[in-house]
Amino acid sequence: MANFIKYLFGSKSKNNKKMEVTEASIEEAKRFYSNMQFEWIKGDEIASREDFKDLVNVDGDTFVLFNSGKRINTSLLEEYMVYYPAQPKQLSIDPAPVNADFMEISKSTVTSIVYNDEVKQSKLESPIYKLLNKQKKNIVEVSIKLKLNLPPKELYGVLSSSFDDAEKEIIEFVLDGIDIDDIKKSLSDSIRKGYYNLETKSESTKPRVKQNKSDE
């Protein structure tokens, strides 16, 4: 992003900069910054967020203006702020009359979506996530163990010999009973124990049985 600023406005002396800033470069920068969300990382306003309002040139210096009334010189932007693509704005539409049952389902679904967006955003803002996202990919195969509701082999044999699509439907029946949380837990345990060789908290707090000298 720093290269983008240098590309538009250059990094020469102030007198040369006045000549380099053109209406075309201002418009190009406006289009770029208008899709961004800004956050202070330095100064009195640290952690505060800003919404883009305009980009102006004053005596050769280019400023980003925010809806809050604050502004910042583009030459200081990288030092004092971070900026990233803003969340898309949702259109406000008057809902059509619906029955109460449908409203309850819709409310639950919307709440779930909003909650998931908030969780995702909080993860993206985590310093740990930011650091991990910058690392080179390290693809590792891990195995997991799951407890499944499997029909007995005898029943499987009877159904397979009696119905053409029995095998497919049996597998679908088993997969329908899988809980995503169980998969995540199993993967978590596999990563901790199989890759990082770590004990779970419950295992690390178990009292160790002291061996008798005769057993040693």
C-alpha positions as CSV (number, residue, x, y, z in Angstrom):
1,M,0.0,0.0,0.0
2,A,3.0,2.3,0.7
3,N,4.0,1.7,-2.9
4,F,0.6,2.8,-4.1
5,I,1.0,6.1,-2.4
6,K,4.5,6.6,-3.8
7,Y,3.2,5.6,-7.3
8,L,0.4,8.3,-7.1
9,F,2.2,11.2,-5.5
10,G,5.9,10.4,-5.7
11,S,8.5,10.8,-3.0
12,K,10.4,13.8,-4.3
13,S,10.7,17.3,-2.8
14,K,7.7,19.3,-2.0
15,N,8.1,21.6,-5.1
16,N,8.3,18.7,-7.4
17,K,5.4,17.0,-5.6
18,K,3.1,20.0,-6.4
19,M,3.7,19.4,-10.1
20,E,3.2,15.6,-9.9
21,V,-0.2,15.6,-8.2
22,T,-2.8,15.7,-10.9
23,E,-6.6,15.5,-11.0
24,A,-6.2,12.0,-12.5
25,S,-4.0,10.8,-9.6
26,I,-6.4,12.4,-7.0
27,E,-9.4,10.6,-8.6
28,E,-7.5,7.3,-8.7
29,A,-6.5,7.6,-5.1
30,K,-10.1,8.5,-4.1
31,R,-11.4,5.3,-5.7
32,F,-8.8,3.3,-3.9
33,Y,-9.3,4.8,-0.4
34,S,-13.1,5.0,-0.6
35,N,-13.3,1.2,-0.3
36,M,-11.1,1.2,2.8
37,Q,-11.7,1.1,6.6
38,F,-9.1,3.0,8.5
39,E,-7.8,2.5,12.1
40,W,-5.3,4.6,14.1
41,I,-2.3,2.7,15.4
42,K,-0.4,5.7,16.8
43,G,-1.2,8.9,18.5
44,D,-4.1,10.0,20.8
45,E,-6.7,8.3,18.6
46,I,-5.1,4.9,18.7
47,A,-7.6,2.0,18.1
48,S,-10.2,4.4,16.8
49,R,-11.7,3.7,13.4
50,E,-12.4,6.1,10.6
51,D,-14.6,6.2,7.5
52,F,-13.3,7.7,4.3
53,K,-14.9,11.0,3.2
54,D,-12.6,12.7,0.6
55,L,-9.1,13.2,-0.6
56,V,-7.8,16.7,-1.2
57,N,-4.6,18.5,-2.2
58,V,-3.6,21.6,-0.3
59,D,-0.5,23.5,-1.4
60,G,1.1,20.3,-2.7
61,D,0.2,18.1,0.3
62,T,-2.4,15.5,-0.1
63,F,-4.8,14.7,2.8
64,V,-7.3,11.9,3.5
65,L,-10.4,13.4,5.1
66,F,-12.7,11.3,7.4
67,N,-16.4,11.6,8.3
68,S,-15.4,12.4,11.9
69,G,-13.8,15.6,10.7
70,K,-10.2,14.4,11.2
71,R,-7.7,14.3,8.4
72,I,-4.2,12.9,7.8
73,N,-1.4,13.7,5.4
74,T,-0.8,10.7,3.0
75,S,2.9,10.9,3.8
76,L,2.1,9.9,7.4
77,L,-0.7,7.4,6.6
78,E,1.5,4.3,6.8
79,E,3.0,5.4,10.1
80,Y,-0.1,6.3,12.0
81,M,-2.8,4.1,10.5
82,V,-3.7,0.7,9.0
83,Y,-6.4,0.4,6.4
84,Y,-8.1,-2.6,4.9
85,P,-11.1,-3.3,2.6
86,A,-14.3,-2.2,4.3
87,Q,-17.3,-4.5,4.9
88,P,-19.9,-4.1,2.1
89,K,-22.8,-1.9,3.0
90,Q,-26.1,-3.6,3.2
91,L,-29.2,-2.1,1.5
92,S,-32.1,-1.2,3.8
93,I,-35.3,-2.9,2.5
94,D,-38.7,-2.8,4.1
95,P,-39.7,-6.4,4.9
96,A,-42.9,-7.8,3.4
97,P,-45.5,-9.2,5.8
98,V,-44.6,-12.7,6.9
99,N,-46.0,-15.2,9.4
100,A,-44.5,-15.4,13.0
101,D,-42.8,-18.8,12.4
102,F,-40.9,-17.5,9.4
103,M,-39.9,-14.4,11.4
104,E,-38.4,-16.5,14.1
105,I,-36.4,-18.6,11.6
106,S,-35.2,-15.4,9.8
107,K,-34.2,-13.7,13.1
108,S,-32.2,-16.8,14.1
109,T,-30.5,-17.0,10.7
110,V,-29.6,-13.3,10.6
111,T,-28.3,-13.4,14.2
112,S,-26.1,-16.3,13.3
113,I,-24.7,-14.5,10.3
114,V,-24.0,-11.3,12.2
115,Y,-22.4,-13.3,15.0
116,N,-20.2,-15.3,12.6
117,D,-19.1,-12.0,10.9
118,E,-18.1,-10.5,14.2
119,V,-16.2,-13.6,15.2
120,K,-14.4,-13.6,11.8
121,Q,-13.6,-9.9,12.1
122,S,-12.2,-10.3,15.7
123,K,-10.0,-13.1,14.4
124,L,-8.7,-11.0,11.6
125,E,-7.8,-8.2,14.1
126,S,-5.9,-10.6,16.4
127,P,-2.2,-10.0,16.3
128,I,-1.7,-13.8,16.3
129,Y,-3.9,-14.2,13.2
130,K,-2.1,-11.4,11.5
131,L,1.3,-13.0,12.1
132,L,0.1,-16.5,11.0
133,N,-1.4,-15.1,7.8
134,K,2.0,-13.7,6.8
135,Q,3.8,-17.1,7.2
136,K,4.6,-19.4,4.3
137,K,2.0,-22.3,4.0
138,N,3.0,-25.5,5.8
139,I,0.7,-28.2,4.6
140,V,0.7,-31.2,6.9
141,E,-1.5,-34.3,6.7
142,V,-3.2,-35.2,10.0
143,S,-5.4,-38.1,11.0
144,I,-8.5,-37.8,13.1
145,K,-10.7,-40.2,15.1
146,L,-14.5,-39.9,15.1
147,K,-17.2,-41.7,16.9
148,L,-19.8,-42.7,14.3
149,N,-23.2,-44.3,14.5
150,L,-22.4,-47.2,12.1
151,P,-25.1,-49.9,11.4
152,P,-23.9,-53.5,12.2
153,K,-22.1,-55.3,9.4
154,E,-24.8,-57.9,9.3
155,L,-27.5,-55.3,8.7
156,Y,-25.2,-53.6,6.1
157,G,-24.9,-56.9,4.2
158,V,-28.7,-57.5,4.3
159,L,-29.5,-54.0,3.1
160,S,-26.8,-54.1,0.4
161,S,-28.2,-57.4,-1.0
162,S,-31.8,-56.2,-0.9
163,F,-31.6,-52.7,-2.3
164,D,-29.6,-51.2,-5.2
165,D,-28.8,-47.9,-3.6
166,A,-28.3,-49.3,-0.1
167,E,-24.6,-48.5,0.2
168,K,-25.0,-44.9,-0.8
169,E,-27.9,-44.3,1.5
170,I,-26.2,-46.0,4.5
171,I,-23.1,-43.8,4.0
172,E,-25.4,-40.7,3.8
173,F,-27.2,-41.8,6.9
174,V,-23.9,-42.1,8.8
175,L,-22.6,-38.7,7.5
176,D,-25.8,-36.9,8.4
177,G,-25.1,-37.9,12.0
178,I,-21.7,-36.2,12.1
179,D,-21.5,-33.0,14.2
180,I,-19.1,-30.4,12.9
181,D,-18.0,-29.6,16.5
182,D,-16.9,-33.2,16.9
183,I,-14.8,-32.9,13.8
184,K,-13.2,-29.7,15.0
185,K,-12.4,-31.2,18.4
186,S,-10.9,-34.3,16.9
187,L,-8.8,-32.2,14.5
188,S,-7.7,-30.0,17.5
189,D,-6.6,-33.1,19.5
190,S,-4.8,-34.5,16.4
191,I,-2.9,-31.2,15.8
192,R,-1.9,-30.9,19.5
193,K,-0.9,-34.5,20.1
194,G,0.1,-35.7,16.7
195,Y,2.0,-32.7,15.4
196,Y,3.0,-30.5,18.4
197,N,3.2,-33.4,20.8
198,L,1.2,-31.5,23.5
199,E,-1.0,-32.9,26.2
200,T,-4.5,-31.6,26.6
201,K,-5.3,-29.6,29.8
202,S,-7.3,-32.5,31.2
203,E,-4.4,-34.9,30.7
204,S,-1.8,-32.6,32.1
205,T,-3.8,-32.1,35.3
206,K,-4.3,-35.9,35.9
207,P,-2.5,-37.1,39.0
208,R,0.3,-39.4,38.1
209,V,0.4,-42.8,39.8
210,K,3.5,-43.4,41.8
211,Q,5.2,-46.7,41.0
212,N,6.2,-49.1,43.7
213,K,9.9,-49.8,44.1
214,S,9.2,-53.4,43.3
215,D,7.7,-52.4,39.9
216,E,10.7,-50.3,39.0
